Amino acid sequence: MKFRIGYRTTKTAIGVALSILLAQQLGLHNFASAGIITILCIQITKKRSFRTAWDRFLACTLAVPFSALFFWAFGYEPIVIGIILLFFIPSLVMLKANDGIVTSSVIILHLFAAQSFSLSFFLNELGVIVIGIGVALIVNLYMPSVDKKMDEYQEKIEENFKQIFNEIIRYLRNGDSDWEGKEITETASVIREAKTIAFRDLENRFLKEESIYYQYFTMREKQFEIIERLLPSVTSITSKVKQGNMIADFLEELSENIHPGNTAIIYIHKLMIMKAEFEESVLPKTREEFEARAALLQVVNEMERYLILKSSFKGLKKTSKMSINRKKQQVSR
């Protein structure tokens, strides 16, 4: 495995050093524990970091009076630590502060080592907790941008959609295809990875309107499910009919205009016109023609759902390099 130092590792190293140094300079006992708390509080996203920070602060502040009461009643014995944890851990679970179990256990052990409880001890532990959590939150405010990576995923998905549509077009026009279908498995994998990164990016933002990338990949995922559904209908067509060429022409135009913007309403209108032409066509004369047209109607219905999904998406505000290149090509024509 390749050796690398990631940004989270770097933040953890800097945060631990800062928290221990600060706690030491303030003359706090158990100052090294501030570094442990910092390590535990640095998470992969800002929102998760804030959530775990609150859980740990709540758990640690409750651990002091909770354990002090047990030690006062039963004495400073190792068995008492087990009794404390037996009751304290379920209490944290009930309060939904599970992430604070480890850090609060450290505080309980501090009290056991001190063999006494006082206001100065409480303030010292509070200082260690605040420094450890505070430094973690500060260093975790920096999160590297993943916009470039998400742009790459967006362009790859759109490129694959276009290729899949081109293969469908080729089959509708020629009735045969040597397509291996690698874009299907590849697209499923890309969408899955893209959603994971987009969700992590969403967790690093605090405004809902900034979750546009996650919404985009979710929309593409649902569209991809529709594409997977319509493929069997396409491959079931064994007879060439004029409606097949009409759908092929429609898909060709649509495939040339797959982009992160929202122009779906234009194609929904065109699809409705084509659907009306289908209904006005002369009835099929053979069983093969009937089955072919029924399958094509199913394709039209699925494409309508595909476009409705896109029409509900407001579109990415930025313009990708691929979109710019398409515009240049259209101008040159």
Secondary structure in CASP SS format (residue, H / E / C, confidence):
PFRMAT SS
TARGET T0000
AUTHOR 0000-0000-0000
METHOD secondary structure of the structure
MODEL  1
M C 1.00
K C 1.00
F C 1.00
R C 1.00
I C 1.00
G C 1.00
Y H 1.00
R H 1.00
T H 1.00
T H 1.00
K H 1.00
T H 1.00
A H 1.00
I H 1.00
G H 1.00
V H 1.00
A H 1.00
L H 1.00
S H 1.00
I H 1.00
L H 1.00
L H 1.00
A H 1.00
Q H 1.00
Q H 1.00
L C 1.00
G C 1.00
L C 1.00
H C 1.00
N C 1.00
F C 1.00
A H 1.00
S H 1.00
A H 1.00
G H 1.00
I H 1.00
I H 1.00
T H 1.00
I H 1.00
L H 1.00
C H 1.00
I C 1.00
Q C 1.00
I C 1.00
T C 1.00
K H 1.00
K H 1.00
R H 1.00
S H 1.00
F H 1.00
R H 1.00
T H 1.00
A H 1.00
W H 1.00
D H 1.00
R H 1.00
F H 1.00
L H 1.00
A H 1.00
C H 1.00
T H 1.00
L H 1.00
A H 1.00
V H 1.00
P H 1.00
F H 1.00
S H 1.00
A H 1.00
L H 1.00
F H 1.00
F H 1.00
W H 1.00
A H 1.00
F H 1.00
G C 1.00
Y C 1.00
E C 1.00
P H 1.00
I H 1.00
V H 1.00
I H 1.00
G H 1.00
I H 1.00
I H 1.00
L H 1.00
L H 1.00
F H 1.00
F H 1.00
I H 1.00
P H 1.00
S H 1.00
L H 1.00
V H 1.00
M H 1.00
L C 1.00
K C 1.00
A C 1.00
N H 1.00
D H 1.00
G H 1.00
I H 1.00
V H 1.00
T H 1.00
S H 1.00
S H 1.00
V H 1.00
I H 1.00
I H 1.00
L H 1.00
H H 1.00
L H 1.00
F H 1.00
A H 1.00
A H 1.00
Q C 1.00
S C 1.00
F C 1.00
S C 1.00
L H 1.00
S H 1.00
F H 1.00
F H 1.00
L H 1.00
N H 1.00
E H 1.00
L H 1.00
G H 1.00
V H 1.00
I H 1.00
V H 1.00
I H 1.00
G H 1.00
I H 1.00
G H 1.00
V H 1.00
A H 1.00
L H 1.00
I H 1.00
V H 1.00
N C 1.00
L C 1.00
Y C 1.00
M C 1.00
P C 1.00
S C 1.00
V C 1.00
D H 1.00
K H 1.00
K H 1.00
M H 1.00
D H 1.00
E H 1.00
Y H 1.00
Q H 1.00
E H 1.00
K H 1.00
I H 1.00
E H 1.00
E H 1.00
N H 1.00
F H 1.00
K H 1.00
Q H 1.00
I H 1.00
F H 1.00
N H 1.00
E H 1.00
I H 1.00
I H 1.00
R H 1.00
Y H 1.00
L H 1.00
R H 1.00
N H 1.00
G C 1.00
D C 1.00
S C 1.00
D C 1.00
W C 1.00
E C 1.00
G C 1.00
K H 1.00
E H 1.00
I H 1.00
T H 1.00
E H 1.00
T H 1.00
A H 1.00
S H 1.00
V H 1.00
I H 1.00
R H 1.00
E H 1.00
A H 1.00
K H 1.00
T H 1.00
I H 1.00
A H 1.00
F H 1.00
R H 1.00
D H 1.00
L H 1.00
E H 1.00
N C 1.00
R C 1.00
F C 1.00
L C 1.00
K H 1.00
E H 1.00
E H 1.00
S C 1.00
I H 1.00
Y H 1.00
Y H 1.00
Q H 1.00
Y H 1.00
F H 1.00
T H 1.00
M H 1.00
R H 1.00
E H 1.00
K H 1.00
Q H 1.00
F H 1.00
E H 1.00
I H 1.00
I H 1.00
E H 1.00
R H 1.00
L H 1.00
L H 1.00
P H 1.00
S H 1.00
V H 1.00
T H 1.00
S C 1.00
I C 1.00
T C 1.00
S C 1.00
K C 1.00
V C 1.00
K H 1.00
Q H 1.00
G H 1.00
N H 1.00
M H 1.00
I H 1.00
A H 1.00
D H 1.00
F H 1.00
L H 1.00
E H 1.00
E H 1.00
L H 1.00
S H 1.00
E C 1.00
N C 1.00
I C 1.00
H C 1.00
P C 1.00
G C 1.00
N C 1.00
T C 1.00
A H 1.00
I H 1.00
I H 1.00
Y H 1.00
I H 1.00
H H 1.00
K H 1.00
L H 1.00
M H 1.00
I H 1.00
M H 1.00
K H 1.00
A H 1.00
E H 1.00
F H 1.00
E H 1.00
E H 1.00
S C 1.00
V C 1.00
L C 1.00
P C 1.00
K C 1.00
T C 1.00
R H 1.00
E H 1.00
E H 1.00
F H 1.00
E H 1.00
A H 1.00
R H 1.00
A H 1.00
A H 1.00
L H 1.00
L H 1.00
Q H 1.00
V H 1.00
V H 1.00
N H 1.00
E H 1.00
M H 1.00
E H 1.00
R H 1.00
Y H 1.00
L H 1.00
I H 1.00
L H 1.00
K H 1.00
S H 1.00
S C 1.00
F C 1.00
K C 1.00
G C 1.00
L C 1.00
K C 1.00
K C 1.00
T C 1.00
S C 1.00
K H 1.00
M H 1.00
S H 1.00
I H 1.00
N H 1.00
R H 1.00
K H 1.00
K H 1.00
Q H 1.00
Q H 1.00
V H 1.00
S H 1.00
R C 1.00
END
